[in-house]
Amino acid sequence: MLDWGASDNERPAPRSVLFDDIYFSEDGLAETAHVFLAGNHLPQRFETARRFAIGELGFGTGLNFLAASDLWRRTKKPVGAQLHFLSVEAFPLEREDLRKAHRAWPALADLSHQLIEAYPPPHRGFHQLMFDDGVTLTLYLGDALEGLAHAEAQIDAWFFDGFAPNRNPAMWSLEIFSEVARLSAPGASFGTFTVAGAVRRALTAAGFTPEKRPGFGRKREMLAGSLKQQPDNAKTRAAWFNTRPAAALSVDARIAIIGAGVAGASLAYALNALGLTPIVYEAQTPASGASGNPAGLIMPRLDVDTTPTAHYFAHAYLHTIRLLNKLQQDAPTPLFNACGVRLCAAYDHDKARHEKRLAMAALPDGWIEAVGEDLHFPQAGVVDPAAFVRALLGETPLRQIKIIRLDNQNSKWRTEDADGNHDIFDAVIIANGLDALSFTQASKLPLTGALGQIDWFPEAQTPESAIAFGPYVAPAPQGGVVIGATYAPIEIGRSPAFSPEATQTNIDAVRAKFPELGAALKPDGARPRASIRCTTPDRSPIAGPVPDWGGYANAYNGLRHGLTHAYPDGQSQDGLYILTGLGSRGFVSAPLAAAMIAAEIAGAPAPVEAGIAEALHPARFFIRDLKRATLP
């Protein structure tokens, strides 16, 4: 809760009622420049930085982020340079409070507008925001210690800007600074306004060397310094999932993406956003598989638990909505129809699950509503799949040919295409759905196919919003209505084919729930489309580095016998990644999964908590089976 006083001008800054402390001083921008920018020597360091990462304790009004972004934008630096900013905030301000606070800094108005437009709803977890000039903000909303403990990053400079230590001592504890040290690159610097003895002692105990420097304004002194002793507690994942590369690929690295559906296109977008330049290979045309349906439903999958997987799907939905709104601004034609989606309670157990979803605040306020026994998602809607894929691909080079073989040669990846041509890449990402199994390196993954058919009735009356009830009814981007979808197993290697029987099944499902609408749908008016969804045993995507399967079998064989001794870190096939197993929610789940992989490759702060990276890791099924002693 904020105290703004009787008028905008009565107080120099908003005051936190909870901590009885102001967010910034009367000349907050000048203080930020002195304490944090100059305190970390950023004007000089930015000039030579190809990638630079800042960490912050206390996002507050976003002033420090705006000031650092402004300095980055004004600095002459290497072409394609990237600035990553990781911040934590337990009590996020509302957009209107940000807008009101930012009036104090008219010189930052353009950056302020970008931040306010992208600012996430107040939902616990990580939120990745992309800005111009190669700037990425990864904002954790929630308890600072919890956020830092779940984070993965290599921070070059820290801004310690919580409320005063005597008002909020938890923000300045040894536990906090120990996590800060874990997340720090060797020699990471810091700056802070306080010189409190407890803060100096906690910093020293965590491995930093603090020193007093001249302060700003009425504050005679401040602290600055650097990390002198790297901690040993650098792991956040279980050993077998601890495969995040020690070094990022250079900005001129050659990266191949195999597949141009929503998975491959999302990867292209995420890599481009982090300053990398991938090449996409597609055997047919972009969005030719399941990503090529005439409509795609954008709605959340909400599990009724608090597992990392549940957090992933909730944040994937928020991430995709934010991405669609950003892409829509530059799209030449309508991309996303935010018509809302109603999720019907078809059975008694659905009603109970709906009540749990509401009670556990699975989504932010205003993002999920009860409508009778149903749930309504106001921000949800229908995407034009082909247009979405095109927007994600942007100007990424696209080669329409099939890659049939991958070989590792001297820490590089050699691709072979269907015409016998070869090329060399620093990294390759497999993103071609069920066809991933055609590559030896991915053949151990437990992927299966599900045949799905949707039916488009272009002459039918277009509904105002979408309804999901197991099947779904949605307004088609090109007019009319789309219904579906069937779900049936299909053998690997078999091509999808639509059928009149599946069309009738879709119509019957609509008639059973909505007799009037169903009666208007005739089989001869349908334009059916069948495609294969790639699924996994736990109905969650596979996203991350492809393991060295032989190395895993040797290193973790003790898991068969329940041995719990210290295990070595997991060994991946360096430079080889995979994104697949998206099932029927690929348009929602692919962008965040792609952002995870791109962050690993680029050395950016992870956009999700470490537990989510484990939950989607390609080795999870192998480790599960070892623990169950089911592998031969």
MARFITI-894779 format. One record per residue (C-alpha): x, y negated, z negated. Coordinates in steps of 0.1 Angstrom, whole numbers, plus 5000, padded with zeros to 4 digits. Layout:
N
REC     c1     c2     c3
REC      X      Y      Z
...
This chain:
632
REC     c1     c2     c3
REC   5000   5000   5000
REC   5013   4966   5010
REC   5009   4932   4993
REC   5009   4904   5019
REC   5000   4876   4994
REC   4972   4851   5001
REC   4986   4841   5035
REC   5012   4852   5060
REC   5036   4825   5049
REC   5032   4828   5011
REC   5057   4857   5009
REC   5089   4861   5030
REC   5081   4898   5035
REC   5056   4925   5028
REC   5060   4940   4993
REC   5055   4976   4984
REC   5030   4978   4956
REC   5042   5013   4946
REC   5078   5003   4943
REC   5073   4966   4936
REC   5100   4957   4961
REC   5101   4938   4994
REC   5108   4955   5027
REC   5132   4928   5039
REC   5146   4895   5028
REC   5136   4861   5041
REC   5163   4863   5068
REC   5160   4901   5072
REC   5174   4903   5107
REC   5206   4885   5098
REC   5210   4907   5067
REC   5206   4938   5089
REC   5233   4925   5112
REC   5257   4920   5084
REC   5251   4950   5062
REC   5243   4977   5087
REC   5255   4967   5122
REC   5287   4949   5111
REC   5291   4971   5081
REC   5294   5001   5104
REC   5314   4982   5130
REC   5287   4990   5156
REC   5294   4960   5179
REC   5329   4975   5186
REC   5319   5012   5185
REC   5290   5008   5209
REC   5314   4995   5236
REC   5331   5029   5241
REC   5302   5052   5230
REC   5288   5077   5255
REC   5266   5091   5228
REC   5261   5075   5194
REC   5239   5087   5165
REC   5226   5065   5136
REC   5209   5079   5105
REC   5187   5059   5082
REC   5172   5063   5048
REC   5139   5043   5048
REC   5124   5033   5082
REC   5101   5007   5066
REC   5091   4981   5091
REC   5116   4994   5117
REC   5137   4963   5115
REC   5170   4982   5114
REC   5160   5003   5144
REC   5150   4972   5164
REC   5182   4954   5155
REC   5204   4984   5165
REC   5184   4989   5197
REC   5188   4953   5206
REC   5226   4954   5200
REC   5228   4986   5220
REC   5209   4970   5249
REC   5231   4939   5249
REC   5264   4958   5246
REC   5284   4966   5278
REC   5290   5003   5274
REC   5296   5034   5295
REC   5270   5042   5322
REC   5243   5065   5310
REC   5252   5061   5273
REC   5227   5074   5248
REC   5217   5060   5213
REC   5200   5084   5189
REC   5184   5071   5158
REC   5172   5095   5130
REC   5152   5080   5102
REC   5130   5092   5073
REC   5100   5075   5058
REC   5077   5088   5031
REC   5052   5059   5032
REC   5048   5049   5069
REC   5032   5015   5076
REC   5002   5011   5097
REC   5006   4998   5132
REC   4989   4965   5123
REC   5013   4960   5094
REC   5042   4966   5117
REC   5029   4941   5142
REC   5024   4916   5114
REC   5059   4921   5100
REC   5075   4919   5134
REC   5063   4883   5139
REC   5093   4873   5118
REC   5116   4883   5146
REC   5103   4868   5179
REC   5137   4876   5196
REC   5128   4913   5192
REC   5093   4910   5206
REC   5099   4933   5236
REC   5114   4961   5215
REC   5087   4956   5189
REC   5060   4961   5215
REC   5076   4994   5227
REC   5079   5007   5191
REC   5044   4998   5181
REC   5030   5014   5213
REC   5049   5047   5207
REC   5045   5047   5169
REC   5032   5081   5157
REC   5002   5087   5135
REC   5011   5093   5098
REC   5015   5130   5099
REC   5042   5149   5080
REC   5071   5161   5102
REC   5094   5149   5129
REC   5083   5127   5158
REC   5105   5121   5188
REC   5100   5087   5206
REC   5117   5077   5238
REC   5126   5041   5248
REC   5144   5022   5275
REC   5181   5020   5278
REC   5188   5055   5266
REC   5174   5050   5231
REC   5157   5079   5212
REC   5141   5076   5178
REC   5135   5108   5158
REC   5113   5097   5129
REC   5105   5121   5100
REC   5074   5111   5081
REC   5074   5126   5046
REC   5097   5131   5016
REC   5132   5120   5024
REC   5150   5149   5008
REC   5126   5174   5025
REC   5131   5157   5059
REC   5169   5156   5056
REC   5170   5192   5044
REC   5151   5203   5075
REC   5170   5181   5100
REC   5198   5191   5124
REC   5220   5163   5137
REC   5255   5149   5139
REC   5253   5113   5127
REC   5281   5088   5134
REC   5268   5059   5112
REC   5243   5057   5083
REC   5220   5029   5071
REC   5211   5034   5035
REC   5181   5011   5032
REC   5156   5025   5006
REC   5140   5004   4980
REC   5164   4992   4953
REC   5179   5021   4932
REC   5163   5010   4900
REC   5129   5010   4918
REC   5133   5043   4938
REC   5162   5063   4922
REC   5152   5095   4941
REC   5163   5079   4974
REC   5199   5074   4960
REC   5205   5108   4944
REC   5234   5132   4949
REC   5209   5156   4965
REC   5201   5130   4991
REC   5237   5121   4998
REC   5247   5158   5000
REC   5222   5163   5028
REC   5235   5131   5044
REC   5270   5145   5043
REC   5258   5178   5059
REC   5243   5159   5088
REC   5273   5137   5093
REC   5299   5139   5121
REC   5335   5139   5109
REC   5344   5105   5096
REC   5308   5092   5097
REC   5305   5056   5083
REC   5278   5040   5062
REC   5266   5006   5050
REC   5242   4996   5023
REC   5231   4965   5004
REC   5235   4979   4969
REC   5267   4983   4948
REC   5250   5001   4919
REC   5274   5023   4900
REC   5251   5054   4902
REC   5250   5050   4940
REC   5288   5048   4942
REC   5292   5079   4920
REC   5267   5099   4940
REC   5283   5089   4973
REC   5318   5099   4960
REC   5305   5132   4948
REC   5290   5139   4982
REC   5324   5133   4999
REC   5321   5096   5009
REC   5346   5069   5000
REC   5326   5038   4992
REC   5342   5004   4989
REC   5328   4970   4980
REC   5326   4943   5007
REC   5312   4908   5008
REC   5275   4909   5007
REC   5248   4888   5025
REC   5232   4857   5012
REC   5226   4858   4974
REC   5240   4893   4972
REC   5277   4889   4964
REC   5287   4924   4974
REC   5276   4954   4995
REC   5290   4989   5000
REC   5305   5005   5031
REC   5327   5034   5037
REC   5331   5067   5054
REC   5329   5105   5049
REC   5363   5119   5039
REC   5354   5154   5029
REC   5331   5175   5052
REC   5308   5197   5031
REC   5305   5235   5033
REC   5267   5236   5033
REC   5263   5229   5070
REC   5237   5256   5077
REC   5200   5251   5077
REC   5190   5283   5096
REC   5195   5320   5089
REC   5228   5332   5103
REC   5213   5350   5133
REC   5194   5319   5143
REC   5223   5295   5137
REC   5232   5292   5174
REC   5231   5254   5179
REC   5263   5246   5199
REC   5291   5228   5181
REC   5297   5204   5210
REC   5273   5187   5234
REC   5276   5189   5272
REC   5290   5158   5288
REC   5266   5135   5306
REC   5280   5146   5340
REC   5275   5183   5333
REC   5257   5204   5359
REC   5225   5220   5346
REC   5202   5243   5366
REC   5166   5248   5356
REC   5150   5279   5372
REC   5113   5273   5376
REC   5092   5243   5384
REC   5060   5250   5364
REC   5052   5230   5334
REC   5081   5246   5315
REC   5107   5237   5340
REC   5092   5203   5347
REC   5091   5195   5309
REC   5128   5205   5307
REC   5137   5183   5336
REC   5119   5153   5319
REC   5135   5160   5285
REC   5170   5164   5299
REC   5167   5132   5321
REC   5154   5113   5290
REC   5186   5122   5272
REC   5209   5111   5300
REC   5215   5144   5317
REC   5209   5152   5354
REC   5195   5187   5360
REC   5187   5204   5393
REC   5154   5224   5395
REC   5151   5257   5415
REC   5117   5269   5425
REC   5109   5300   5446
REC   5076   5286   5458
REC   5064   5250   5451
REC   5061   5231   5419
REC   5031   5241   5398
REC   5026   5272   5420
REC   5018   5296   5391
REC   4996   5291   5361
REC   5006   5254   5361
REC   4987   5249   5394
REC   4952   5253   5382
REC   4928   5225   5391
REC   4925   5214   5355
REC   4944   5219   5323
REC   4928   5217   5288
REC   4948   5195   5264
REC   4937   5205   5229
REC   4955   5216   5197
REC   4960   5252   5185
REC   4955   5249   5148
REC   4965   5278   5127
REC   4950   5281   5092
REC   4983   5283   5074
REC   5014   5261   5068
REC   5040   5282   5086
REC   5066   5266   5108
REC   5047   5280   5138
REC   5016   5262   5126
REC   5036   5229   5122
REC   5050   5235   5157
REC   5016   5237   5174
REC   5002   5207   5156
REC   5033   5186   5165
REC   5034   5199   5200
REC   4999   5185   5205
REC   5008   5151   5191
REC   5040   5151   5212
REC   5021   5159   5244
REC   4994   5133   5239
REC   5021   5107   5233
REC   5040   5119   5265
REC   5008   5119   5286
REC   5000   5083   5275
REC   5035   5072   5284
REC   5035   5089   5318
REC   5000   5076   5326
REC   5013   5040   5324
REC   5035   5046   5356
REC   5014   5072   5373
REC   5000   5062   5407
REC   4968   5081   5402
REC   4949   5092   5370
REC   4968   5118   5352
REC   4949   5125   5320
REC   4913   5122   5311
REC   4911   5117   5274
REC   4875   5127   5273
REC   4877   5145   5240
REC   4872   5183   5234
REC   4847   5199   5211
REC   4857   5233   5196
REC   4825   5253   5189
REC   4820   5276   5160
REC   4807   5306   5178
REC   4808   5330   5148
REC   4807   5328   5110
REC   4844   5333   5107
REC   4849   5303   5130
REC   4830   5281   5107
REC   4852   5292   5078
REC   4883   5285   5098
REC   4870   5251   5108
REC   4865   5242   5072
REC   4901   5252   5064
REC   4915   5232   5092
REC   4897   5201   5080
REC   4907   5207   5043
REC   4943   5212   5051
REC   4946   5180   5072
REC   4960   5200   5101
REC   4960   5168   5122
REC   4962   5131   5112
REC   4931   5111   5102
REC   4910   5102   5133
REC   4925   5131   5153
REC   4900   5158   5141
REC   4864   5154   5132
REC   4835   5176   5120
REC   4805   5175   5143
REC   4780   5198   5126
REC   4797   5231   5124
REC   4820   5223   5153
REC   4853   5203   5155
REC   4859   5174   5178
REC   4893   5162   5189
REC   4889   5126   5202
REC   4924   5123   5218
REC   4921   5156   5236
REC   4910   5160   5272
REC   4918   5173   5306
REC   4950   5169   5326
REC   4956   5172   5363
REC   4982   5199   5362
REC   4999   5192   5396
REC   5001   5155   5389
REC   5015   5162   5354
REC   5042   5184   5368
REC   5051   5159   5395
REC   5053   5131   5368
REC   5076   5152   5346
REC   5098   5161   5375
REC   5101   5125   5386
REC   5132   5121   5408
REC   5149   5153   5396
REC   5165   5172   5426
REC   5144   5202   5436
REC   5156   5231   5456
REC   5129   5254   5470
REC   5147   5287   5468
REC   5147   5317   5445
REC   5176   5324   5422
REC   5181   5362   5420
REC   5212   5366   5398
REC   5232   5349   5371
REC   5268   5356   5361
REC   5290   5341   5335
REC   5324   5332   5349
REC   5350   5314   5328
REC   5325   5297   5305
REC   5305   5286   5336
REC   5273   5300   5351
REC   5273   5313   5387
REC   5239   5314   5404
REC   5231   5335   5434
REC   5200   5326   5455
REC   5179   5347   5478
REC   5200   5336   5508
REC   5232   5348   5492
REC   5244   5313   5484
REC   5263   5306   5451
REC   5267   5276   5429
REC   5284   5269   5396
REC   5268   5252   5366
REC   5278   5243   5330
REC   5244   5254   5318
REC   5213   5272   5331
REC   5178   5273   5316
REC   5154   5301   5326
REC   5119   5287   5328
REC   5101   5309   5354
REC   5076   5327   5331
REC   5073   5365   5334
REC   5099   5365   5362
REC   5125   5358   5335
REC   5127   5395   5330
REC   5143   5398   5365
REC   5175   5384   5350
REC   5197   5409   5331
REC   5204   5384   5304
REC   5167   5380   5295
REC   5155   5415   5302
REC   5154   5425   5265
REC   5127   5400   5257
REC   5092   5415   5249
REC   5073   5395   5275
REC   5040   5407   5289
REC   5016   5393   5315
REC   4979   5383   5312
REC   4958   5378   5343
REC   4936   5348   5340
REC   4910   5334   5364
REC   4893   5300   5363
REC   4865   5288   5386
REC   4861   5253   5399
REC   4827   5242   5410
REC   4834   5209   5429
REC   4798   5202   5437
REC   4785   5207   5401
REC   4777   5177   5379
REC   4808   5166   5361
REC   4805   5168   5323
REC   4815   5138   5302
REC   4837   5159   5279
REC   4852   5193   5275
REC   4839   5221   5253
REC   4859   5252   5241
REC   4840   5282   5227
REC   4865   5310   5234
REC   4860   5302   5271
REC   4858   5265   5281
REC   4839   5240   5302
REC   4857   5209   5314
REC   4854   5180   5338
REC   4877   5186   5368
REC   4901   5158   5377
REC   4889   5160   5413
REC   4852   5160   5402
REC   4829   5188   5393
REC   4834   5213   5365
REC   4860   5240   5357
REC   4851   5270   5337
REC   4872   5299   5324
REC   4892   5317   5317
REC   4893   5355   5319
REC   4921   5373   5300
REC   4932   5407   5312
REC   4965   5426   5311
REC   4984   5429   5343
REC   5014   5451   5352
REC   5048   5434   5356
REC   5055   5428   5393
REC   5019   5428   5403
REC   5006   5396   5421
REC   4976   5379   5407
REC   4943   5381   5426
REC   4909   5365   5419
REC   4878   5385   5421
REC   4840   5380   5423
REC   4836   5400   5391
REC   4858   5376   5372
REC   4838   5346   5386
REC   4806   5362   5374
REC   4822   5369   5340
REC   4831   5332   5337
REC   4796   5321   5347
REC   4779   5346   5323
REC   4800   5332   5294
REC   4788   5297   5301
REC   4752   5308   5305
REC   4752   5326   5272
REC   4763   5294   5254
REC   4749   5267   5276
REC   4719   5282   5296
REC   4710   5250   5315
REC   4746   5244   5327
REC   4752   5280   5335
REC   4720   5283   5355
REC   4733   5255   5378
REC   4765   5275   5386
REC   4763   5299   5415
REC   4791   5323   5425
REC   4791   5311   5461
REC   4798   5275   5449
REC   4830   5286   5431
REC   4866   5280   5441
REC   4884   5307   5420
REC   4920   5307   5411
REC   4939   5335   5394
REC   4974   5333   5378
REC   4995   5352   5354
REC   5002   5338   5319
REC   5034   5349   5302
REC   5028   5360   5266
REC   5048   5372   5236
REC   5038   5395   5207
REC   5034   5366   5183
REC   5016   5343   5208
REC   5043   5317   5204
REC   5068   5304   5230
REC   5104   5316   5233
REC   5126   5285   5233
REC   5164   5283   5227
REC   5197   5299   5236
REC   5198   5334   5250
REC   5215   5357   5225
REC   5245   5378   5233
REC   5226   5410   5227
REC   5256   5432   5223
REC   5271   5409   5197
REC   5238   5408   5178
REC   5235   5446   5177
REC   5270   5448   5162
REC   5269   5419   5139
REC   5235   5426   5123
REC   5233   5463   5123
REC   5233   5462   5085
REC   5197   5448   5087
REC   5186   5483   5096
REC   5196   5494   5062
REC   5184   5463   5043
REC   5219   5450   5036
REC   5219   5414   5025
REC   5256   5406   5026
REC   5269   5374   5043
REC   5264   5377   5081
REC   5283   5357   5108
REC   5265   5331   5129
REC   5246   5343   5159
REC   5265   5344   5192
REC   5246   5331   5222
REC   5255   5335   5258
REC   5271   5301   5260
REC   5253   5276   5282
REC   5223   5299   5289
REC   5189   5289   5276
REC   5153   5300   5281
REC   5118   5286   5278
REC   5090   5311   5285
REC   5061   5329   5268
REC   5038   5298   5269
REC   5006   5318   5271
REC   4974   5299   5278
REC   4986   5266   5261
REC   5016   5258   5282
REC   5005   5222   5290
REC   5004   5215   5253
REC   5033   5236   5240
REC   5059   5232   5268
REC   5070   5195   5263
REC   5081   5198   5227
REC   5098   5231   5232
REC   5116   5216   5262
REC   5126   5186   5240
REC   5141   5211   5215
REC   5163   5227   5241
REC   5173   5194   5256
REC   5184   5181   5222
REC   5206   5211   5216
REC   5223   5207   5250
REC   5227   5169   5246
REC   5238   5170   5209
REC   5208   5148   5199
REC   5190   5151   5166
REC   5165   5180   5167
REC   5129   5169   5173
REC   5116   5196   5150
REC   5125   5211   5116
REC   5150   5239   5115
REC   5123   5264   5106
REC   5105   5257   5138
REC   5137   5264   5158
REC   5139   5298   5140
REC   5102   5305   5147
REC   5107   5301   5185
REC   5142   5315   5187
REC   5147   5340   5215
REC   5164   5364   5190
REC   5135   5366   5166
REC   5120   5398   5180
REC   5154   5416   5181
REC   5160   5406   5144
REC   5125   5417   5134
REC   5129   5451   5150
REC   5163   5455   5134
REC   5148   5448   5100
REC   5121   5473   5107
REC   5147   5498   5119
REC   5128   5504   5151
REC   5156   5499   5176
REC   5175   5531   5187
